[in-house]
Amino acid sequence: MNQLRTYRAVIIGAGIISSSHLKTMANHSRTELAAIADISLEKAQAAADAYGIKAYTDYKEMILEEKPDIAVITLPHFLHREASLFCAEHGCHVLLEKPMALNARECAEIIEAAKRAGIVLGVGHIQHFLAENIKAKQIVESGQLGKLVAVNDRRYAFYFDEKRPAWFLDKALSGGGIVINLGSHSIDRIQWITGEPIAKVKASLTFYGDRGNVEGSANLLMQTQQGTAVTVNLYGYRGAPANETEYLFTGGSLKVAARKGIWISGPKGYEPLETESFPDAFTAQWDELLAAVERGERMSISGEYARTVSAVIDAVYRSHDTGTEQEVEL
């Protein structure tokens, strides 16, 4: 039996989300974690010391010296395009944190560069690997609850916390506020679980944050290509947190709370459902990327799919700016 190959990997960006990727790759039997780069030597060195790898302050130098098979990019949004193009140019497969880029146009540039270079491009839409979302998708696809009629999603979290890095609150660097950062999770899970791409958006945003120039809330009235009504409410001011989605069908309903559980309608209201035992979400995501690199398997988190999420976000901002409903431009 042939021994499975080990892949050499690096991380570009030592921000908060990098810790999940570091842990995943360091513990993965088929991954050699080689190095991490960040413009802050202190942050890069701290991560490097924790995992016994090399620290760089220049990711381009790291790619050229380490010659990794795969790079995980966890940089601020405005740097996603540049870093992805550089990695593709040097034949390095990419796992790019969401949102894929500042807008769908940049996504298209990254996708084209990946195709030219013949590299695999994945985007970190982690919602695809959460047990409760996998269970919800299975139920939707089974048809046991009938026809999907509507989806209601809400995500409440204080967005202007002092611990949030300043670049998140600068539209030129982040692409926007709560919509592009947290709303991308809502848009993604709705599209992926239902299998229905968003087609139209009518959006209303508010800008009451005490830091930066990005939106702090959004009310999104959307419609899928199949005609299903979707409502997404994002709230980033002080208040009680929430992160859940209801799927309403002709024969029942589902409620999914992120990383908490899933419930199905019954005679006495919502009743909890058991979920199967799945690998850690970041491990499952990494396994999917390796399968694409090694065997060309299709990814649910491909660049092409991730671009559809960015296209919906673009339509949200156009709708607010114009005050009119906007079609999603794919």
Secondary structure, DSSP 8 states (H G I E B T S, - for coil): ------EEEEEE--STTHHHHHHHHHT-TTEEEEEEE-S-HHHHHHHHHHHT-EEES-HHHHHHHH--SEEEE---GGGHHHHHHHHHHTT-EEEEESS-SSSHHHHHHHHHHHHHHT--EEEE-GGGG-HHHHHHHHHHHHTTT-SEEEEEEEEE--TT-TTS-GGGG-HHHHSSSHIIIIIHHHHHHHHHHH---EEEEEEEEE---SSSSS-SEEEEEEEETT--EEEEEEE-SSS--EEEEEEEETTEEEEEETTTEEEEEETTEEEE--------HHHHHHHHHHHHHHH----TTBHHHHHHHHHHHHHHHHHHHHTS-EE---
